[in-house]
């Protein structure tokens, strides 16, 4: 089922697709023959799509999803390992080439949602954990098979995992390489909601549209403040929280929100 009637913008020779549904940007990992496994070219394409949606003032929320019903992203494209990750030096170069895209997603200024159906493994789980929220279908599966491949995960990836599920559950996933189902992922806090397979995408887009309909500065304030709360106290930027708070209180949107409430109508927020 197409996400929108508009033709997608293609990156990475069509393996990353970008569409726009009203004020929601949708990025699709489009490599279904390999269960949407990520190649270096796809990492680059993901970054290009994220930048395009970030710089589009009309886009307020970004949803990431996988093509087909088999996978969100099943991990890295192992067929590239002999060339790009065959030893420590090559693996470091690989990480460097994809780190810019991971950093871009980690610090993304707009809300991001992962819509996960099927396999969400390894690097795919790393992508999902970098988003603000994760919604999963009942048939989704999660895991990090690094121990089965002889791969060490770095600090950034494990920091997000430990923050979400705690150290003991992180150890269980990493030491064993086991896959867990959506119900277990929900129980341990790896995902935020579990939905029926055919309800997942429509429900995710409904949530995205709800966010997009709210005051952008207020949503941005929530995102900034939560990010600062999660930092060590010595690294928190309290001035940034005050600045975005002041921007909200002085905004046209705050005035529009008050008027709309008094007039019992839906507000028309402009993000300023």
Secondary structure, DSSP 4 states (H G I P E B T S, - for coil): --S-SSPPEEEGGGTEEEEEETTEEEEEE--GGGTTPBPHHHHHHHHHHHHHHHT-TT--EEEEEESSSSEEE-SB-GGGHHHHSSSHHHHHHHHHHHHHHHHHHHT-SSEEEEEE-SEEETHHHHHHHHSSEEEEETT-EEE-THHHHT----HHHHHHHHHHH-HHHHHHHHHH---EEHHHHHHHTS-SEEE-GGGHHHHHHHHHHHHHHS-HHHHHHHHHHHHHHHS-GGG--HHHHHHHHHHHHTSHHHHHHHHHHHHTS-------
